[in-house]
Amino acid sequence: MLCNLRENNKAQCDEYWPKVPGASFEWPKGLDNKELRVKLENECLIEQNLTERIFTVEKKVGEAFEKKTVTQIQAIYRF
């Protein structure tokens, strides 16, 4: 991530990942026909200000879902 969710009391980006390992988000929200699923597989603190998250991302292709694993590194710094 290149920014915090909020900086200077302003939204900088949306949280597109679930907060609890094992939980998932689906898009578009509120519709029966989901196109994308993001599942948080694991989250760990690498260092004091560094978090690593492992996701499974599934994109609908025809009637099936194509699956990929994504690693996110988030650095949190307070200025």
Helices and strands as residue ranges (DSSP letters): E 6-7, E 10-11, E 24-27, E 36-47, E 50-61, E 64-75
